[in-house]
Amino acid sequence: MGEARLSDAASRNIGRETEAHEALEWAQCGAMDLTGFPSGPPLVAPAALATACRRAMHRLEKDVGAKAPLVQDPPALLGERAAIAGLSRQGNRSPGGHCRILGAADGWLAVNLARPEDAELLPAWLERPCDGDPWSVMAQRLRESGRDAWVERARLLGLAVAPLSPPPAVAPAEFRAIAHGRPAPPRPHFDPLVVDFSSLWAGPLCTQLLADAGARVVKVESRSRPDGARTGSPTFFDLLNGKKPSVAVDFADPEDRRALDRLLARADIVVESARPRALAQFGIDAKNWLEQRSGRTWLGLTGYGRPEPEGHWVAFGDDAAAAAGLCLATSPAAPVFCGDAIADPLAGIHAAAATAASWKSGGGQLLDVSLRDVVAHLLARTPCSTGAVRVERLLPALDERAGSNRGATANGRGSPPAAAGVPSRLPGPENPGAEPAPWPPTTPSTFENVDPKR
């Protein structure tokens, strides 16, 4: 019998239905409400980002042998922070407000002033005083020179500034796996001890998902530089870190360093999200750690990847997505931010799936996951036509979502309320009564209490 073939018309219909489903998931997860100009309609993402979250979570669940879904609604992770903080779309200003799209003489830049100290670097970057509103000063000054020159100077100073790139023609790898040390035989169960040096969003989300899957995760923070997420919403911080015992380390204290070395000696997985030199300056080296015992996995989550010079570049979720091509792909004529720091949750979910697969299959790997490349990979591999689905067809789904006013579930991984139009019932930085997460960590406060017995 001859091979059955779909007609061209049938293939096109299936393609349209697939894109409609992907756009519907985007609308339902809350991220579409965060995309576009405030005076205009919400925009459909140019790639199947929400669907990619679901698929990555399915891979993670399959690899760890989960008996039930680890996350009830994986795409909702994309809008989780915005729902808690009550954020909304702002066009060329990120929903969180720290990143903006500004014009240079020959192109667009994403400038992210995510840290308090970033403003202090602006006079050196702009080569002039930055009195008054820094955004107004930047908007005027940046038009006087070319985009690439501004980016180069910013990266030398440690500022998170990225060029708005077009979507890639060829998909970069979702992650790089580099063999180091010796692999172990495949493991029948998923119960690794994870030392989590990461901070902010992508890394803590990754390790929280690993904890949900059965890993024992210990969060390690520097006493002098704790996780920056502690200064934000305590509810969001707890969603990402609530299942992890946490310890504060003085890296200059010999006793703390010996205790940390004992913990690392027993660890199966290490997760870091700083630039590679951050831990190396304290004598903690990924390759050496991997070679000390077979079957280990080290995950490095960075903005642009570990190899130099990209390994020294600073990036956060919004500017990394812009560098991947997402802003221009979403709205080519007038670029806008797509979602809330969306490279963070996308990278965190995909990193969790990659890390679980590596350790379960025997480890012996250094995994290199970059925020930019995860987004660029999805743009090239799962493109959607933003004009294929009329936004009006998606509005009933948004209305239904808003009417349900769903809150976070007991395990912190349900579907939060819609990011815009529905007041969050959860405490956040804009809500009275929100208290900062305690520092130093108090439960427990010593290595002796958290060092799991094998």
C-alpha positions in Angstrom: 0.0 0.0 0.0 1.2 3.5 -0.7 2.2 5.8 2.1 -0.7 8.0 3.3 0.1 11.7 2.8 -1.6 14.8 4.1 -2.8 17.3 1.5 -1.1 20.7 1.5 -4.4 22.2 2.8 -4.6 19.6 5.6 -1.0 20.3 6.6 -1.7 24.0 6.7 -4.8 23.5 8.8 -2.8 21.4 11.3 -0.2 24.0 11.4 -2.7 26.7 12.1 -4.4 24.6 14.9 -0.9 23.9 16.4 -0.1 27.6 16.4 -3.5 28.4 17.9 -3.0 25.9 20.7 0.5 27.4 21.4 -0.9 30.9 21.4 -3.7 29.8 23.7 -1.1 28.4 26.2 0.8 31.7 26.0 -2.4 33.6 26.8 -3.5 31.4 29.6 -0.1 31.4 31.4 -0.3 35.2 32.0 2.8 36.1 29.9 0.8 37.5 27.0 -0.7 40.1 29.4 2.9 41.2 30.0 3.8 41.7 26.3 3.1 44.8 24.2 2.5 48.4 24.8 0.1 49.4 27.7 -2.1 51.3 25.3 -2.4 48.5 22.8 -3.4 44.9 22.8 -1.4 42.1 24.3 0.9 40.4 21.9 1.4 36.7 20.9 5.0 35.5 21.4 7.0 34.8 18.3 7.9 31.3 19.5 6.1 28.5 21.4 7.6 29.5 24.7 4.7 28.4 27.0 4.5 25.0 25.2 8.3 24.6 25.5 7.9 24.9 29.3 5.4 22.1 29.3 7.6 19.9 27.2 10.7 20.5 29.3 8.8 19.7 32.5 7.5 16.5 30.9 11.1 15.5 30.1 12.1 16.2 33.7 9.2 14.2 35.1 10.0 11.2 32.8 13.7 11.2 33.6 13.2 11.2 37.4 10.3 8.7 37.2 7.7 11.1 38.7 4.5 9.4 39.6 2.5 12.6 39.3 3.1 16.0 37.7 5.8 18.0 39.5 4.1 21.3 38.5 0.3 21.5 37.9 0.6 24.2 35.2 4.2 24.5 33.8 3.6 27.5 31.5 2.3 29.5 34.6 5.9 29.6 35.8 6.5 32.3 33.2 4.0 34.7 34.8 4.6 33.7 38.4 6.7 36.6 39.5 4.5 39.2 37.7 1.4 37.8 39.3 2.8 38.1 42.8 4.1 41.6 42.3 1.1 42.9 40.2 3.3 43.8 37.1 1.9 44.7 33.7 3.1 45.3 30.2 5.0 48.5 29.6 6.2 48.2 26.0 9.8 49.2 25.7 10.1 49.1 29.5 10.3 45.8 31.1 7.4 44.8 33.4 9.8 44.9 36.4 10.9 48.4 35.4 14.7 47.9 35.5 15.3 47.4 31.8 14.5 49.6 28.9 15.0 49.6 25.1 16.9 52.7 24.1 18.1 53.9 20.7 21.8 54.3 19.7 23.0 56.0 16.5 22.6 52.8 14.5 20.4 50.4 16.4 18.6 49.4 19.6 20.0 48.6 23.0 18.5 46.9 26.1 19.9 48.6 29.2 19.3 46.8 32.5 19.9 48.6 35.8 18.9 45.7 38.0 21.3 46.4 40.9 21.6 49.6 43.0 25.3 49.9 42.1 24.6 50.0 38.4 23.6 53.7 38.5 27.0 54.5 40.0 28.7 53.2 36.8 26.7 55.4 34.4 29.0 58.4 34.4 32.0 56.2 33.5 29.9 54.5 30.8 28.5 57.6 29.3 31.6 59.7 29.9 29.6 62.5 31.3 27.8 63.4 34.6 24.5 61.6 35.1 22.5 64.1 37.1 18.7 64.0 37.3 16.8 61.2 35.6 19.4 58.7 34.4 17.1 57.3 31.7 16.6 60.7 30.1 20.4 61.3 30.2 21.0 57.9 28.6 18.3 58.4 25.9 20.0 61.5 24.7 23.6 60.4 25.1 23.3 57.0 23.5 22.1 58.5 20.2 25.5 60.1 19.8 27.5 56.9 19.1 27.0 53.5 17.6 25.4 50.5 19.4 28.4 48.2 19.4 30.7 50.7 21.0 28.2 51.3 23.8 27.8 47.5 24.4 31.6 47.0 24.5 32.2 49.7 27.1 29.2 48.5 29.2 30.5 45.0 29.3 34.0 46.1 30.4 32.3 48.0 33.3 30.1 45.0 34.2 26.8 46.6 33.1 24.0 44.4 31.7 23.7 46.0 28.3 22.8 44.1 25.2 22.2 44.8 21.5 18.7 44.0 20.2 19.5 41.2 17.8 17.3 39.7 15.1 16.1 36.1 15.7 18.9 33.6 14.8 18.7 31.8 11.4 20.3 28.7 13.0 19.4 27.5 16.4 22.2 27.4 18.9 22.4 24.4 21.2 19.9 24.5 24.1 22.9 23.7 26.4 26.4 22.4 26.1 27.4 19.2 28.0 31.2 18.8 28.4 32.6 15.5 29.7 34.7 15.8 32.8 35.7 13.2 35.3 34.2 9.7 35.0 30.5 8.8 34.5 28.9 6.4 36.9 26.4 3.7 35.9 22.8 5.0 35.3 20.9 5.5 38.5 17.5 3.9 39.2 16.3 6.7 41.5 16.6 10.4 41.6 17.9 11.4 45.1 21.1 13.5 44.6 22.6 15.9 47.1 22.6 19.4 45.4 24.7 22.3 46.6 23.0 25.4 45.2 25.2 28.5 44.9 22.8 30.2 42.5 20.7 33.4 43.1 17.9 35.5 41.7 15.5 33.5 39.5 16.8 31.0 36.9 19.1 29.0 39.2 16.8 28.9 42.3 13.9 27.8 40.0 16.0 25.0 38.6 17.0 23.7 42.0 13.5 24.1 43.4 12.3 21.9 40.6 15.0 19.4 41.3 13.9 19.4 45.0 10.3 18.8 43.9 11.7 15.8 41.9 13.4 14.3 44.9 16.8 15.9 45.2 18.1 17.2 48.6 19.1 20.8 48.0 21.2 23.0 50.2 21.2 26.7 49.4 24.6 28.3 50.1 24.9 32.1 50.2 27.7 34.5 50.9 27.4 36.5 54.1 28.7 39.5 52.4 26.6 39.1 49.2 23.4 37.2 49.9 20.9 36.3 47.2 19.7 39.5 45.7 16.2 38.1 45.5 15.9 38.5 49.3 15.4 42.3 48.7 12.3 41.6 46.6 9.0 39.8 47.3 9.4 37.4 50.2 6.6 35.3 48.7 8.4 34.9 45.5 11.7 34.1 47.3 9.9 31.4 49.3 8.4 29.9 46.1 11.9 29.5 44.7 13.7 28.5 47.9 11.1 27.3 50.4 12.1 23.6 50.3 15.8 24.2 50.7 17.8 24.3 54.0 19.9 27.5 53.7 23.3 28.4 55.1 25.3 31.6 55.1 29.1 31.3 54.5 31.9 33.7 55.2 34.3 32.7 52.4 37.2 34.3 54.2 36.6 32.4 57.4 38.7 29.2 57.5 36.2 27.3 59.6 33.4 28.1 57.2 35.5 27.1 54.3 36.3 23.7 55.8 32.7 23.1 56.5 31.8 24.1 52.9 34.5 21.8 51.6 33.0 18.9 53.5 29.6 19.6 52.1 31.0 19.8 48.5 32.9 16.5 49.0 29.6 14.8 49.6 27.6 16.6 46.9 26.4 14.9 43.7 25.4 18.1 41.8 26.6 21.7 42.1 24.5 24.6 40.6 26.0 28.1 40.1 24.6 31.1 38.4 27.5 33.6 38.7 30.2 34.3 36.2 32.7 31.4 36.4 35.5 33.4 38.1 33.2 34.1 41.1 33.7 30.7 42.7 37.1 30.1 41.2 38.6 33.0 43.2 37.8 31.0 46.4 39.4 27.9 45.0 36.2 26.1 44.0 36.8 24.8 40.5 34.2 22.9 38.4 36.6 20.7 36.6 38.6 19.7 39.7 35.4 19.0 41.6 34.1 16.8 38.8 37.3 14.8 38.7 37.4 14.0 42.4 34.6 11.5 42.2 32.8 9.7 39.4 29.2 10.4 38.4 29.0 14.1 39.4 27.2 16.9 37.5 28.1 20.6 37.6 25.6 23.1 36.2 26.7 26.6 35.2 23.9 29.0 34.5 25.2 32.3 32.9 23.9 35.0 30.7 26.0 34.1 27.6 27.8 30.9 28.4 31.0 30.0 30.2 33.7 30.4 27.5 35.5 33.7 27.4 34.8 36.5 26.6 31.1 35.8 27.0 31.7 34.2 30.4 32.6 37.7 31.8 29.5 39.4 30.4 26.7 40.3 32.9 23.2 39.6 32.0 19.7 39.3 33.5 16.5 37.9 32.1 15.2 40.9 30.1 18.4 41.9 28.4 19.4 38.3 27.7 16.1 37.8 25.9 16.7 40.9 23.9 20.2 39.7 22.9 18.6 36.4 21.7 16.3 38.2 19.3 13.0 38.1 21.2 12.2 41.8 21.4 12.6 42.4 17.7 10.9 39.1 16.8 7.9 40.1 18.9 7.5 43.6 17.4 10.0 44.4 14.6 8.9 47.9 13.9 8.7 49.0 17.5 10.5 46.5 19.7 8.9 45.5 23.0 9.7 43.2 25.9 8.2 39.8 25.7 7.0 38.6 29.1 8.7 39.3 32.5 12.5 38.6 32.4 11.4 35.6 30.5 14.9 34.2 29.8 15.1 33.4 33.6 12.2 31.0 33.9 12.8 29.5 30.5 16.5 28.8 31.3 15.6 27.5 34.8 13.1 25.0 33.6 15.3 23.7 30.8 18.4 23.6 33.1 16.5 21.4 35.6 15.6 19.0 32.8 19.2 18.8 31.5 20.6 18.4 35.0 18.3 15.6 36.0 18.9 13.8 32.8 22.7 14.1 33.2 22.9 12.9 36.8 20.3 10.1 36.2 22.3 8.8 33.2 25.6 8.7 35.1 26.9 12.3 35.3 30.5 13.1 34.7 29.4 16.3 32.9 29.8 20.1 33.1 26.6 21.6 31.8 26.7 25.1 30.3 23.3 26.7 30.1 23.0 30.4 29.0 19.9 32.5 29.3 20.5 34.0 25.8 21.0 30.6 24.1 17.9 29.0 25.6 15.7 31.8 24.2 17.5 31.8 20.9 17.2 28.1 20.6 13.4 28.3 21.1 13.0 31.2 18.7 14.7 29.2 15.9 13.3 25.8 16.7 9.7 26.6 17.7 8.8 29.7 15.7 5.2 31.0 15.7 3.7 33.5 13.3 2.5 36.3 15.5 -0.1 37.2 12.9 -1.5 33.6 12.6 -3.8 33.9 15.5 -5.9 37.0 16.1 -5.6 38.3 19.6 -9.4 38.6 19.8 -9.7 34.8 19.6 -7.6 34.6 22.8 -9.4 37.1 24.9 -12.1 34.7 26.2 -9.2 32.5 27.6 -7.8 35.6 29.3 -11.2 36.5 30.7 -11.7 33.0 31.9 -8.3 33.0 33.6 -9.0 36.4 35.2 -12.4 35.2 36.5 -10.9 32.1 38.1 -8.6 34.2 40.3 -6.5 31.1 41.0 -3.9 31.4 43.7 -0.7 29.5 44.3 -1.2 26.0 45.6 0.2 24.7 48.8 3.4 23.5 47.2 3.9 27.0 45.6 3.6 25.7 42.1 0.0 26.3 41.1 -1.3 28.8 38.6 -1.0 32.3 40.0 -3.6 35.0 39.2 -3.4 36.7 35.9 -0.5 39.2 35.8 -2.7 42.1 34.9 -6.2 43.0 35.7 -6.6 40.7 38.7 -5.2 41.9 42.0 -2.9 39.3 43.5 -4.0 38.0 46.9 -0.4 37.1 47.7 1.9 39.5 49.6 4.5 41.2 47.4 6.8 44.2 47.3 3.9 46.6 46.5 1.5 45.1 49.1 1.6 46.3 52.7 2.7 43.8 55.3 5.3 42.1 53.2 8.4 41.4 55.2 11.9 40.7 53.8 13.1 37.2 54.0 15.2 36.7 57.2 18.9 37.2 56.9 21.2 35.5 57.8 19.2 32.2 57.3 18.0 30.9 60.6 16.4 27.6 59.8 18.9 26.0 60.1 21.9 28.2 60.6 24.8 25.8 60.7 26.3 23.2 58.4 26.0 20.6 61.1 22.2 20.9 60.8 21.9 20.8 57.1 24.6 18.4 56.0 22.5 15.5 54.9 23.5 12.0 56.2 24.1 9.7 53.3 
